[in-house]
Amino acid sequence: MFYCIMQNTMYLQAGRHRRICDQMAEAVPNSLVCMPDFFHGDPIAPDYSSYSSWASLRLKLYMPKMLYRIRYRYSWGVLAPQIQKLTDALAAKYPEVPMFAYGFCWGGYVVAKASTLGTFRGVVAFHPSVLVCKLQYSPHGQKEEDLAKEVRCPQLMIPASNDDPHVKPGGGFMSIVTAAHPASKSVVYENMIHGWMTRGADDPMLPQKEGAETVKESQ
């Protein structure tokens, strides 16, 4: 199996992204896990967690620039050709091997949108921000329900307590996706908040291990 990981808005070294890739590769024998740098070294937002103070304020002040970069610099119009090129290359070399995609936060939107290409057998999104679909410039901007109608494979959404209702059981996005792809489901971690899988407290890592088990059981 191939697993393509879509990061959050920060650079690849931030949080536990690389560790999660290693854990996935170990959990699924004979699999290949890749995390392409679609930011090319220039992420949507800096990693302010390294600042000992004022991290929250710094991020809020950066928000206008972040929204601009999401809408234009790293829009679906920019990302789609890169994703298509990657999946085409893998499919040409290993035509019989299924491909799946994982995403975190912003990457949750990316994997949901990427599932409209017809390449992936299924996608997983931790604390997904599918609302990013409404931030895209024309003609890529759309509502969550419209995105849901386009997806072509099962979706496993794993939101936190404070995430968008669209990706929770009974939400607009999930209702449409589940009707079209019955294997889809949403598992809410009510005791967690947005960002917990990649950026939550690291000791102990029980919630993250439970999240990984949720994915493994759904394979």
N, C-alpha and C positions, 0 to 999 in steps of 0.2 A: 504494500500500500504506500501511496505517497500522501504526505500531509503538508499542506502549504499554510504557514502561519502568518496572519496579518497582525502586526503590532498595534499598540495604542498610539497616541499622538506624539510620544517621546521617542528618543533614539533607542536602538536595539539593545544597548548595554543597560538601559534603565530597568529597574524592577527585576522580575524573575523570568523574563522571556526566554533567555537561552537555557536556563535550567529546565523550564517546562518542555522545551524542545527535546532535551536529552532524556527527560523522564518519559516522554511519549515514545521516543525511539526505543527505549529499553522495554516499555510495556508492550509494544507490538513488534514481535520478532520479524526480521526481514523487511522492515519498513524504512522508508527514507523520509526524514522530516527536514523541511527547508523553511527558512524565514528570510525571504528576499527583502532587501532594503529599498523599498519604493521611494524613500525619502532621499536616497543617494547622499547620505551623511548630513542632511539638513532637515531635521524633523519639524513637524508642525509647531511643537512647543518645546522649550527647554525643560530639563528635569530640575525643577525647583526644590525637590526633596532634599538635595544636598545642602541647601541653605538652612542654617540653624534657626533663623528667625525670619519673619515676614514672608515665608514661603507662600502662604495663602494670598496675601496682598499682591505679591509679585505676579502670581498667576492671574489674578483678577485684572491687573493693569495690562497684562499681555493679551487678554481675551479678544479685543478687537482685531489684533493682528492674527491671532489663532483662527478666528472665524473667516477672515479674508483668505488665509492659506488653505483652509478646508474647502472653501467655495471655489477657489480659482487654481492655486498652485498644485493642490493634490485632489483635484476633483475627479469624478468618475471618468470624465473625458480624457484625463491624463493617465489614470491608472489602468483603465480597461485594455489599452494596447499592450501594456507591460505584462499584465496578467495573462492575456491571450498568448503572447509570445512565449511566456514561460510554460504554460500548460500545453501548448502545441509542441514544444520541444520535448517535453516529458512524454507526451502521448506518442510522438513519432519514434522515440527510442524504446519505450515500454508500452506498446499498444494494449496489452492485456491487463495492465495494472491499474486498479481503481484509484481515483484521487479524491481527497477530502480536504476541506479548508477549515481552519480555526481562526477566530478573531477575538480581540479584546477591545472593549470600548469603541473607539472610532473604527477599529478593525472589524467589529461586529457588523457594522453597516457594509463594509467592503466585502465580507464573505457572503452576506445575504445578497448583495448586488451581483457578486461574482457567480452566485448559483443560478443566475438567469442566463449564463452563457452556455449551459448544457454540458459542461466539462466535469463538474464535481458530482459525486454520488451522494454527498451529504455535507452539511456544514454545522459547525458548533460555534457559539458565541457566548463568551463570558461577559457579564455586565455590558450587554450590547447597546450601542447608541444608534439605532436605526433611524432616529430622527434626523441624522445627518442627511438623509435623502431629501429633506426639505430645504437644505442649505445649498444644494447644487445649483449652478447656473443653468439656464435654458440651453439645450432641451433636456437636461438630465435631472432637473428638479422634479420631485413628485411626492405624493403623500405616502404614508406608511402602508395604507391599504392597497395602493396602486403597485408599490414594490412587491407586496405579498402576492399579488396576482401574477407577477412575472416569474417568481422563483420556480425552479424546475427540479428540485430535489428536497428531501426531508431536512428540517431545521431543528436543531437542539439549542434552545435559548436558555441560558442560565443567568438570570438577572439577580441583582441584589434587592434589598427591601426598598431602596429609594430610586430604583430604575424606572424607566418609562413603562406605564401600564400596557402599552401596545405589545410588549414582548413577554408579558405575563399571561398565565392561563385566562382565557376569556377576552383578552385584549384584541383590538382590531387587527393587528398584524397576525397574531397567533391564530385567531379564529379562521381567517382565510387560508393560511398556510396549512393548518391541520385538516381542514376540509378537503384540500387538494392533495395533500400528502399525509395520510393518516399516521405514519410513523413519526411525524413531528411532535415535539412536546416542549413544554417550558417547565423548568424546575427552579423555583424561587428560593434563594437563601435569605430568609427573613432576618436572620441575625447578623447579616453582613451589609456593608454599604458599597457603593460603586467603587470599583478598582481593587476589590479584595483579592482576586486571584493572582494578579501580578504585582500588586503594591501593598498588600495588607501586612500586618505584623508577621514577622518571619519566625517567631518562636513562642509557642509551638505552631507548626504548619498544619494542624488538624483540618481547618476549613478547606485549605487548598488540596489536601489529600482526598477529602470527601468529594471535592469538585472533580478531581481527576477520576475518581471511582464512578461518579455519575456518568461521565463521558464513556468510560470503559464498558459500563453495563449497557450502554445504548448502541455500541458498535454492532 
